Amino acid sequence: MKTAGNKSRLHVLLLCLVVLVVVVLSACGANAAPEVVAAGDEYADWPEKFVMGYFAGDDPNKVLETNEEFRVYMQESLGIPVEMITGTSYSAVIEAMRVDKVDSMEVGPFSYTLAVQEAGAEALAVNVAAEHDTYDPDLPPYYFSIIFTKKGSGIASLEDLRGKDFNFVDPASTSGHLMPKTLLIKNGIDPDEDMNTVFAGSHPTSVLSVWNDKSPAGATYEQNMHDLADEGQVEYCTFPDGQPSKLRTAEEIKANYEACPEGKLVAIAYSDPIPSTPFAIRSDLPQSFKDAVKAALLEITDHPDLIAQTGQWYVDPTAEMGLENLDAFYDPLRDVAKLLDLDLKSMD
């Protein structure tokens, strides 16, 4: 026979069972999808999920695997599901953004300028690659192409290059051809008409050819010169502070040349900064969402474990470089495309 006490105990047991089931289901739900941290009217127009697009290269699975930790971080930061997809070319990723199949992309600096035109892309931050998988605030989000010679060659300025042999690297090389060619044209020198140019085939070959007196001058990216000097393959006159990837004035470049002993390699001109790859997003997404994505990107500098796993972080150099906006950081590449009449759609 059931008593009132028995019924009371039964009700308590049933209530405990219901609570236990709710807790278990809640835990399972948290693993299946992130809890939406953005709640309220301000976030009502956020996308249900965030899709990031990448160029697949030769191994799309490797691209996805390499960026998995970053995907997880972004998902946890935004509080909505984050997915990754790959395209067979930069153009394919840009087209995916144009038709709203992807929300963001990292497709290379030149391709970004095309994505702005074709897909309404908007740069939020710039990728900085870690040298030793650790955060270094002194690493800039850009690099330089340099035009160099061997002191004693009789070449001390760009004007002295007229009629001389000259090494470019490769027709498609940004720092070994496109940027130095633009630098020459901006200074009134047409390398196709005023110089005897060849393509050395690689950055080290361009440098070593000048070092071994096979050519009087050439172009390369600045860090390549430092690397070859560190390896003992060449002697190079660095600036007194020894820092690569630093904005230099014409006066600094001239003073460094004059202080350089004969027989050593030395730069006679620097290109405009060559910007690194941006993290770009669809410009038509809600501003509050774009702000949240940018904040998550810039906060990666506070996550050393993530930097150790991915080898990168993001910065916004707009204020530091006195730019109107981050998109203006990529104007030097637009100058290159215009001066050289480049077909950006063919630059996959």
N, C-alpha and C positions, 0 to 999 in steps of 0.2 A: 504494500500500500504506500503511495507517494504522499509525503507530508509537505507542508509549506516550505520547510527548510530545504528539502530535497529539490523542490522547484526553484528556489532561490539560487542554490548551488549550480543547478543546470543552466540557469540564465547567465550566471557569471561565466561558466565554462564556454557557453556559446559566444558570449561577447568577446572573451579573450581570443577565441578561434577566429572571429571576424577581424579583429584588430591585427592578428598575426598574418592573415591572408593579405590584408591591405598593405602592410609593411613589405611583405615579400614582393607583391606586384609592383609597388612603387620602386623598389630596388631594381627589379628587372627592367622597368621602364627607363630608369636613369642610365642603364648600360646600353639600351637600344638606341636612345637619342638624347642629345644634351637638353637639359632644362633651359627653356627660353628665359634668359636673364633680362632681356629687354621687354618690359611689359608696359602697357599703358598706351594712350593715344599717340604719344610722340613716336612710338615704334610700330604703330599699326601698319605702316606701309613698307616695313622691312620685308625683304624676300624670305620665303619659307626655307630656302637653303641657299648656300653660297657656292658657286661652281668656279673653280680656278682652272685656267687652261695653260697647257705647256706644250712646247715643241717636243715631239717624241724622239727625235734623233734616230739613232740606229737601234735603240732598245727602249721601247715605251714602258715596259715593266720596270726597268731600272730607274727611269725618270720618276715613276710613281713611288717606287720604294725609297728613293733618295729624298723625296719631299714629304714622306708620310708623317714624320715627326712635326714638320711645319704645319701640315694639315690638321693634326690633332691639336696643336697649340692654337691655331686660328679658330677651330671649332669651340674649344673651351673658352676662348676670349670673347667670341661673339655670341655664344649661347644658342646657335642654330647649327643644323647639319652643314658640314663643309665637304664638298666632293672635289675630285680632280679628274680631268680628262686630258687626253693628249691629241695633238693634230699631227699629220704627216709632214707639215711644213709650217713656217711662220704664217704664210698667207692663209692656211687652213684655220689656224687659231684665230686670226683676225676676222675671217669670215664668220666663224662661230660666234664671236662677240657681236658682229654686225647683226646677226639674226637672233641675238639674245640667248644663245645656247651656253655661253660662258659669261661670267660676270667680271673676271679679272684675267690678266695674262702677264707673263714675263717672256718677251719675245726678242729681246735685243734692241739696242738704241735706235738704229736706223729703222727697223720694223715698227718700233713704237711711233715714230713720226708718221708712218703710213697708217697705222691704226687710228691715230687721231683724226686723219682725213676720212678714212673709210668706215670706221666703226665707233666714232665718238669716244675714244679712249681718253682717260684722264690720269696722269701720273700722280700717285699719292706719296711715294717714297722711292729712294734709290738704293739699289743693292750694293753692299760693300762685302767683298770676299775676304775672309779671315786668312792671314798668312800662316798662322799656327793654330787654327781652330780656337782662338781665344780673342776676346774683344780688345781692340786697340783703337782708342778714340782719335789717334793721329792719322789713321788710314783714311784717305779721302775717297769720295765716290767718283773719281775721275782719274785719268792718266794722260800722258802726253806723248805725242810724236815729236821727235827731234831731227833736225838736219845737222849733220856733223861732218867734221873733216879731221885730218891729221895735222897738227900744228907744224907749220913749215911748208905746207903745200901751196902757199900763196893765196889760199882762200880764207878770208876773214869775215865775209858777209855774204848775204844772199846774192847781191849784185855780182860778186866775184865768180858765181857759178856759171855765168853766161859762157857758152862755148865749151864747157867742161864735161867730162864723163861723170855720170851720176848713177848711183844704185837706188832704185826702188826695190821693194820686196816681192810683191805679188799684186796682180791687177785688182784682186778683190780685198786686199788688206786695207783696213781702215787706217791704222797707224803707220803702215809701211808704204802706202800709196795715196789713198784718197785724201787724208788730212795733209800730208806734206805737199801734195800737188796743189791743193787749195791754198796753202800758205804761200807757195811760190806765185800762183796766179794773183793773189791779193797784193803781192808786192811787185806786180808788173812783169813777172817772168813767166813765159809760156814754156814749160819743160819740153813740150813736143816740138817746139820750134827753136828755142834758145839754148837747149842743152842736148847732150848726147846720153840719153837715158837707157838703162837696161833693167831687167827684173832679175834680182839675185836669187830668188826662189825661196829664201827663208831669212828671218831676221838675223840670226847669227852669221850667215853667209854675207849679208850686206855689210855688217860691221867688219868681219875678218878680211874682206876684200880691200877695204880702205886701210886697215891695219897693216896688211901685207903689201901695200903700195900698188895694188892692181887697179885701184880707182881712187880719185882724189876726194870724193865726198859721197855721202849716202844718207838714207833715212832709216829710222827704226823707232821702236817705242822705247822710252827712256829707261824703263826697268831692265830691258834686255842688255843695255850697255853696262848697267851696274852689275848684273849677273855675270856677264863675261869678264868684267874686271875682277870681281870677287873670286872667280874661278882661275884667275891668272892667265887668261887667254889674251887679254889686251891691257893696256894702261890707259886710264881715262881720267881726265881732269874734272873732278866733281866740284860742286860749290863748297865754300868753306864750312857750311853747316852739314854737308854730307847727306842731306835729305832729298830723296827722290819724290816725284809726284807733288811738287810744290810750285805754286804760281811764281813765276820769275819775271822781273821787269827787263826791258831791253838793256838798261844800264847794268843790271846784274850779269846778264849774259855776256855783255862786252867786257866787263871787268874780269870775269872768270876766264874768258878767252885770252885776255892780255896777260894774266898771271900764269897761264898754262905753259910749261916748258915745251920746247920743240920736240917732236917725236911722239907726243902723246895725242890720243884722240880727244876732241873737245867739241861741244855743241856750239853752233853759231846761230841757231834759231829754234824756238819752241812753237808748236802749234797751239791753237786754242785748246782748252781742256776737252778731252774726249769723255763724255759722260758714260757712266756705267748703266747697266740695264735697269729700267724702272719697274716697279710694281704698279701696273695700270689697271684701272677699274672702269666699268661703264659709267659715263658721266651722268646718265639719266637716273641712276639709282638715288634713293633719298639721301639728302645731305647728312642726316644724323647717322645713317649707316656708313657712308663713306668716312665720316669722322671716326667712327668706331673701328673701322678697318685700319685706318691710318694710325690711330693710337696703338692698336695691337702690334702693328709693324714696328713702330718706333720704340715700343717697350721691350722688344727682343733683346736690346742691349742689357737689360736687367736679368736675363736668363742665360747664364754661362753654360748650363748643361745643353740647352737647345743650340747655342752657337757651336759648342763642341761637336754636336751631332750633325748639324747642317753646314757648318763652316761659313756662315754669313749672318748679316744683320742689315738693318735699313736705317737710312738717315734722310733728312730733308735739308739740303744746303741752300734753300731759297734766301734766308736772311743773311747767312754767312757770305754769300756771293753777291748780295745786293740785287737779286732778281725780282722781277715783278711777280712771278709765280714759278712753280716748279717746271712747268712746260717750257719756259724760256731757257731752262738749262740745256735743252736739246736744240736750240737755235743754231749752234755751230754746225750741226749735222744737216740742218735744212740748207745752210749756206753751201755746204759741200754738194748736196744734191742739186742745187740750183746752178752753181758754177760749173759743175761737171756734167750736168744734164743726165743725172742718173735715173734709171728706171727702178724705183724702190720695190716694185712688185716682183722684180727678178732677183732681189737680194735675199733669198732664203738661206 
